[in-house]
């Protein structure tokens, strides 16, 4: 009988439940023997399937307020990750975005990194983050980021295999780390989606309310057009978004999963104005048979079967793309959608979402990991 493999899953931090945490939940389900490691963790946010697992956090977790201000400790992230003892594991899976892949593994351990994105705030989005800081904080951040980039690139060479969550992220991995990767789209529980006979008169935006998600475009668009918009989510941009919102915009805050699904089932369409690495929300909405009006960049190009503004809507289309990331661009897309709204089939939209279901992710990852472990176990020629 083959000895069960010893598995460790490294996640950057557990302080909420977003797409990254859902990937970890699926991986943990795939590997019930896996132990969890994280820089910091708020155990109250853990899903039930993770709460009973052995979870080891770094020394950062003992620092007051580190869970809330974990990003302020980025200069300590490399040191903290490198303190984890992973020498007894056969397979290490790092869930990378914040970072996580920088752990040190044994020469006998196969390390697979599931990459949601190279760290945005030191690579792609560094200028945006830097512009939002004062002189002193910005200067410190610039110096720390310089050295963190060196470590981030070096630590990428510790990984045996990269898995990217989209072709878009695979291109980032190639650019910043010089590594090739295999694309396995993240898990989406599309089986929970259901089509409703009742469609209400409102658009929907679902997101953490942070700057790069560009929810401000949805708010400005619907305020200008006088269209009802429901915004679900919370975050640091909440107050600024409230200030620019007109009377047709309603903020619902964070909603439980069942209420969120109900809002998705009955909306006219989802407004998705940001450039995302992948984007799970558009697929959740499509699983409810509802179309997506998305900015035509990033992961949306892989998850939405769309037509551009002015193009005829093909059979099986699941959304509309706009390519000028502005309120005017989104308004034009909304108008084009409304002129062609009857061209979208809820049943075909729902069917499209099925290819991204969690069972496909788990099967693809299992096969990939088995192949990687088999290759890793082969004797190396001298």
C-alpha positions as CSV (number, residue, x, y, z in Angstrom):
1,X,0.0,0.0,0.0
2,X,1.3,3.4,-0.9
3,X,2.1,5.7,2.0
4,X,-0.2,8.8,2.0
5,X,1.6,11.9,0.9
6,X,2.2,14.6,3.4
7,X,0.7,17.9,2.2
8,X,1.1,21.5,3.3
9,X,-1.0,24.4,1.9
10,X,0.5,27.9,2.3
11,X,-1.9,30.8,2.0
12,X,-0.7,34.4,2.4
13,X,-3.3,35.4,5.0
14,X,-6.7,34.4,6.3
15,X,-8.5,37.7,7.1
16,X,-11.6,37.4,5.0
17,X,-13.2,35.0,2.5
18,X,-12.6,35.9,-1.1
19,X,-11.5,34.0,-4.2
20,X,-8.1,33.1,-2.8
21,X,-9.7,31.5,0.3
22,X,-12.2,29.6,-1.8
23,X,-9.3,28.1,-3.8
24,X,-7.7,27.0,-0.5
25,X,-11.0,25.4,0.6
26,X,-11.2,23.4,-2.6
27,X,-7.6,22.3,-2.2
28,X,-8.2,21.3,1.4
29,X,-11.1,19.3,0.3
30,X,-8.9,17.6,-2.3
31,X,-6.2,16.9,0.3
32,X,-8.0,16.2,3.6
33,X,-4.7,15.4,5.3
34,X,-3.2,18.8,4.4
35,X,-1.9,21.2,7.1
36,X,-2.4,24.9,6.7
37,X,0.2,27.7,7.1
38,X,-0.4,31.5,6.9
39,X,1.3,34.7,7.8
40,X,-1.7,35.8,9.9
41,X,-5.1,34.4,10.4
42,X,-8.5,35.5,11.8
43,X,-9.9,32.1,12.6
44,X,-13.4,33.6,12.8
45,X,-13.3,34.1,9.0
46,X,-12.4,30.5,8.3
47,X,-14.9,28.3,6.4
48,X,-16.1,25.3,8.4
49,X,-14.0,22.9,6.2
50,X,-10.9,24.8,7.3
51,X,-11.6,25.6,11.0
52,X,-10.8,22.1,12.2
53,X,-7.5,21.9,10.3
54,X,-4.1,22.3,11.9
55,X,-3.2,25.9,11.1
56,X,0.2,27.4,11.9
57,X,0.7,31.2,11.6
58,X,3.9,33.2,11.6
59,X,5.4,35.4,14.3
60,X,3.5,38.3,12.7
61,X,0.3,36.9,14.1
62,X,1.4,37.8,17.6
63,X,2.0,41.5,16.8
64,X,-1.0,43.7,17.8
65,X,-3.2,44.7,14.9
66,X,-1.1,42.7,12.4
67,X,-4.3,40.9,11.1
68,X,-5.9,44.2,10.2
69,X,-2.7,45.9,9.0
70,X,-0.9,42.9,7.5
71,X,0.2,44.8,4.4
72,X,2.0,47.4,6.5
73,X,4.4,44.6,7.6
74,X,5.5,43.7,4.0
75,X,9.1,44.2,4.9
76,X,8.8,41.3,7.3
77,X,6.9,38.9,5.1
78,X,10.0,37.3,3.5
79,X,11.5,36.6,6.9
80,X,8.2,35.3,8.4
81,X,7.6,32.9,5.5
82,X,11.1,31.5,5.6
83,X,10.7,30.5,9.3
84,X,8.1,27.8,8.5
85,X,9.5,24.3,8.9
86,X,8.2,22.3,5.9
87,X,10.9,19.7,5.9
88,X,8.5,16.8,6.6
89,X,6.2,17.4,3.7
90,X,6.1,15.6,0.3
91,X,4.0,18.3,-1.4
92,X,3.8,22.0,-0.7
93,X,1.1,24.0,-2.4
94,X,1.4,27.8,-2.1
95,X,-1.6,30.0,-2.8
96,X,0.2,33.1,-4.1
97,X,-0.9,36.7,-4.3
98,X,0.3,38.3,-1.1
99,X,3.0,36.5,-1.0
100,X,3.2,32.8,-0.1
101,X,5.6,31.1,-2.4
102,X,8.6,32.4,-0.6
103,X,8.7,29.4,1.9
104,X,11.8,27.2,1.9
105,X,11.2,23.6,1.1
106,X,13.3,20.5,1.3
107,X,15.1,19.1,-1.8
108,X,12.7,16.1,-1.3
109,X,9.6,18.3,-1.4
110,X,7.7,19.2,-4.6
111,X,6.5,22.8,-4.4
112,X,3.5,23.8,-6.6
113,X,2.5,27.5,-6.6
114,X,-1.1,28.3,-7.5
115,X,-0.6,31.9,-8.5
116,X,-3.6,34.3,-8.4
117,X,-1.2,37.1,-9.4
118,X,2.3,38.2,-8.7
119,X,2.1,40.8,-5.9
120,X,0.2,43.7,-7.6
121,X,1.4,46.4,-5.2
122,X,5.1,45.9,-6.1
123,X,4.7,45.0,-9.8
124,X,1.7,46.0,-12.0
125,X,0.0,48.4,-9.7
126,X,3.0,49.9,-8.0
127,X,2.5,53.4,-9.5
128,X,-1.1,53.5,-8.4
129,X,-0.3,52.4,-4.8
130,X,2.6,54.9,-4.7
131,X,0.6,57.8,-5.9
132,X,-1.9,57.4,-3.0
133,X,0.8,57.8,-0.3
134,X,2.3,60.8,1.4
135,X,6.0,61.7,1.1
136,X,7.3,59.8,4.1
137,X,5.2,56.7,3.7
138,X,5.7,56.7,0.0
139,X,9.5,56.9,0.3
140,X,9.6,54.0,2.8
141,X,7.3,52.0,0.5
142,X,9.5,52.7,-2.5
143,X,12.6,51.5,-0.7
144,X,11.0,48.4,0.7
145,X,9.3,47.6,-2.6
146,X,12.7,47.7,-4.4
147,X,14.2,45.0,-2.2
148,X,10.9,43.1,-2.1
149,X,11.0,42.8,-5.9
150,X,14.4,41.3,-5.7
151,X,13.3,38.7,-3.1
152,X,10.0,38.0,-5.0
153,X,11.9,37.2,-8.2
154,X,14.5,35.1,-6.4
155,X,11.8,33.2,-4.4
156,X,10.0,32.4,-7.6
157,X,13.0,30.2,-8.5
158,X,12.3,28.0,-5.4
159,X,9.0,26.9,-7.0
160,X,9.1,23.6,-8.9
161,X,5.8,24.2,-10.9
162,X,3.7,27.3,-11.4
163,X,-0.1,27.0,-12.0
164,X,-1.8,30.3,-13.1
165,X,-5.4,31.0,-12.5
166,X,-5.8,32.5,-16.1
167,X,-3.9,33.1,-19.3
168,X,-3.7,36.7,-18.2
169,X,-1.8,35.8,-15.0
170,X,0.4,33.3,-16.9
171,X,1.7,36.2,-19.0
172,X,2.5,38.1,-15.7
173,X,4.3,35.1,-14.3
174,X,6.4,34.9,-17.5
175,X,7.2,38.6,-17.5
176,X,8.1,39.1,-13.8
177,X,9.5,35.7,-12.9
178,X,10.7,34.3,-16.2
179,X,8.8,31.1,-15.5
180,X,6.2,29.2,-17.6
181,X,3.0,28.0,-16.0
182,X,0.0,25.8,-16.5
183,X,-3.4,27.4,-16.5
184,X,-6.1,25.9,-14.3
185,X,-9.1,28.2,-13.7
186,X,-10.1,28.6,-10.0
187,X,-13.1,26.9,-8.6
188,X,-16.6,28.4,-8.9
189,X,-19.6,26.8,-7.2
190,X,-21.8,27.3,-10.2
191,X,-24.0,24.4,-9.2
192,X,-25.6,26.8,-6.6
193,X,-26.7,29.1,-9.3
194,X,-30.4,29.0,-10.4
195,X,-32.4,30.8,-13.1
196,X,-35.3,32.9,-12.0
197,X,-38.4,33.7,-14.0
198,X,-38.5,37.2,-12.4
199,X,-36.0,39.8,-13.5
200,X,-36.1,43.1,-11.6
201,X,-35.1,46.5,-12.8
202,X,-31.7,47.0,-11.3
203,X,-28.0,46.5,-12.2
204,X,-25.6,44.9,-9.8
205,X,-22.0,45.5,-8.7
206,X,-20.4,43.0,-6.3
207,X,-16.9,43.7,-5.1
208,X,-14.5,44.7,-2.3
209,X,-14.7,48.5,-2.4
210,X,-11.1,49.3,-3.2
211,X,-9.8,51.7,-5.8
212,X,-8.6,49.3,-8.5
213,X,-12.0,47.5,-8.7
214,X,-13.3,50.7,-10.4
215,X,-16.8,50.5,-8.8
216,X,-16.8,54.3,-9.1
217,X,-17.4,53.8,-12.8
218,X,-20.5,51.8,-12.1
219,X,-21.8,54.4,-9.6
220,X,-21.1,57.3,-12.0
221,X,-22.7,55.4,-14.9
222,X,-25.9,54.6,-13.2
223,X,-26.1,58.0,-11.5
224,X,-25.8,59.7,-14.9
225,X,-28.2,57.4,-16.7
226,X,-30.7,57.3,-13.8
227,X,-30.6,53.5,-13.7
228,X,-31.0,51.6,-10.4
229,X,-27.8,50.1,-9.1
230,X,-27.2,47.9,-6.1
231,X,-23.7,47.8,-4.8
232,X,-22.8,44.8,-2.6
233,X,-19.5,44.8,-0.6
234,X,-17.5,46.9,1.7
235,X,-14.1,48.5,1.9
236,X,-12.1,51.7,2.2
237,X,-13.8,53.3,-0.9
238,X,-17.3,53.1,0.7
239,X,-17.6,56.7,1.8
240,X,-16.1,58.2,-1.3
241,X,-18.5,56.1,-3.5
242,X,-21.4,57.2,-1.3
243,X,-20.5,60.9,-2.0
244,X,-20.6,60.5,-5.8
245,X,-23.7,58.3,-5.8
246,X,-27.1,59.6,-6.9
247,X,-30.5,58.5,-5.6
248,X,-30.7,55.5,-7.9
249,X,-27.7,53.8,-6.2
250,X,-28.2,51.6,-3.2
251,X,-25.3,50.2,-1.0
252,X,-26.2,46.9,0.6
253,X,-22.8,46.2,2.3
254,X,-21.7,42.6,2.8
255,X,-24.5,40.0,2.3
256,X,-24.6,36.3,3.3
257,X,-24.2,33.9,0.4
258,X,-27.9,33.1,0.1
259,X,-28.9,36.8,-0.1
260,X,-26.1,37.5,-2.5
261,X,-27.3,34.7,-4.8
262,X,-30.8,36.1,-4.7
263,X,-29.6,39.5,-5.8
264,X,-27.7,37.9,-8.6
265,X,-30.7,35.9,-9.8
266,X,-32.9,38.9,-10.3
267,X,-30.6,41.6,-11.6
268,X,-30.7,42.8,-15.2
269,X,-26.9,42.4,-15.5
270,X,-23.7,42.6,-13.6
271,X,-21.5,45.7,-14.1
272,X,-17.9,44.6,-13.9
273,X,-15.7,47.7,-14.7
274,X,-12.3,46.6,-13.2
275,X,-9.5,44.7,-14.7
276,X,-9.3,41.4,-12.8
277,X,-6.8,38.6,-12.7
278,X,-9.7,36.2,-13.2
279,X,-13.0,37.3,-11.6
280,X,-15.2,34.8,-9.9
281,X,-18.2,37.1,-9.4
282,X,-19.0,37.3,-13.2
283,X,-19.2,33.5,-13.3
284,X,-21.4,33.3,-10.2
285,X,-23.8,35.8,-11.9
286,X,-23.6,33.8,-15.1
287,X,-24.5,30.6,-13.2
288,X,-27.8,32.4,-12.4
289,X,-28.4,33.0,-16.1
290,X,-27.7,36.8,-15.9
291,X,-25.3,38.6,-18.4
292,X,-22.2,40.6,-17.6
293,X,-21.2,44.1,-18.8
294,X,-17.4,44.0,-18.4
295,X,-14.3,46.0,-19.1
296,X,-12.7,44.1,-21.9
297,X,-9.3,43.2,-20.3
298,X,-7.8,40.7,-17.9
299,X,-9.7,37.6,-16.8
300,X,-13.1,38.7,-18.0
301,X,-11.9,37.9,-21.6
302,X,-11.6,34.3,-20.5
303,X,-14.8,33.9,-18.5
304,X,-17.3,36.1,-20.4
305,X,-18.3,35.2,-24.0
306,X,-18.9,38.7,-25.1
307,X,-19.6,41.1,-27.9
308,X,-18.2,44.6,-28.2
309,X,-20.3,47.7,-28.4
310,X,-21.8,48.0,-31.8
311,X,-21.3,44.3,-32.7
312,X,-24.1,41.9,-33.3
313,X,-24.9,39.6,-30.3
314,X,-24.0,36.0,-31.3
315,X,-25.9,33.0,-30.1
316,X,-24.6,31.9,-26.7
317,X,-23.2,35.3,-25.8
318,X,-23.0,35.9,-22.0
319,X,-22.2,39.6,-22.0
320,X,-21.0,42.9,-23.5
321,X,-17.5,44.3,-23.5
322,X,-16.4,47.9,-23.3
323,X,-12.8,48.9,-24.0
324,X,-12.6,52.5,-22.8
325,X,-12.3,52.2,-19.0
326,X,-14.4,55.3,-18.1
327,X,-17.9,56.1,-17.0
328,X,-18.7,57.2,-20.6
329,X,-17.5,53.9,-21.9
330,X,-19.6,51.9,-19.4
331,X,-22.7,54.1,-20.2
332,X,-22.3,53.3,-23.9
333,X,-22.1,49.6,-23.1
334,X,-25.2,49.8,-20.9
335,X,-27.1,51.5,-23.7
336,X,-26.0,48.8,-26.2
337,X,-27.0,46.1,-23.7
338,X,-30.4,47.5,-23.2
339,X,-30.9,47.7,-27.0
340,X,-30.1,44.0,-27.3
341,X,-31.2,42.7,-23.9
342,X,-33.6,40.1,-25.5
343,X,-30.6,38.5,-27.4
344,X,-29.3,37.0,-24.2
345,X,-30.5,33.5,-23.2
346,X,-30.4,32.7,-19.5
347,X,-30.2,29.0,-20.1
348,X,-27.2,29.4,-22.5
349,X,-25.5,31.7,-20.0
350,X,-26.0,29.2,-17.2
351,X,-24.7,26.4,-19.4
352,X,-21.5,28.4,-20.3
353,X,-20.7,28.8,-16.5
354,X,-20.6,25.0,-15.9
355,X,-17.2,24.6,-17.4
356,X,-15.8,26.5,-14.5
357,X,-17.4,24.4,-11.8
358,X,-15.3,23.4,-8.7
359,X,-15.3,19.7,-9.7
360,X,-13.4,20.6,-12.9
361,X,-10.8,22.6,-10.9
362,X,-10.2,19.8,-8.4
363,X,-9.9,17.1,-11.1
364,X,-7.5,19.2,-13.2
365,X,-5.4,20.1,-10.2
366,X,-5.3,16.5,-8.9
367,X,-4.0,15.3,-12.3
368,X,-1.5,18.0,-12.5
369,X,-0.2,17.4,-8.9
370,X,0.1,13.6,-9.5
371,X,2.1,14.2,-12.7
372,X,4.3,16.7,-11.0
373,X,5.0,14.4,-8.0
374,X,5.7,11.5,-10.4
375,X,8.2,13.6,-12.3
376,X,9.8,14.9,-9.1
377,X,10.3,11.3,-7.9
378,X,12.3,10.3,-11.0
379,X,16.1,9.9,-10.4
380,X,18.0,12.9,-11.6
381,X,20.9,12.2,-14.0
382,X,24.3,13.4,-12.8
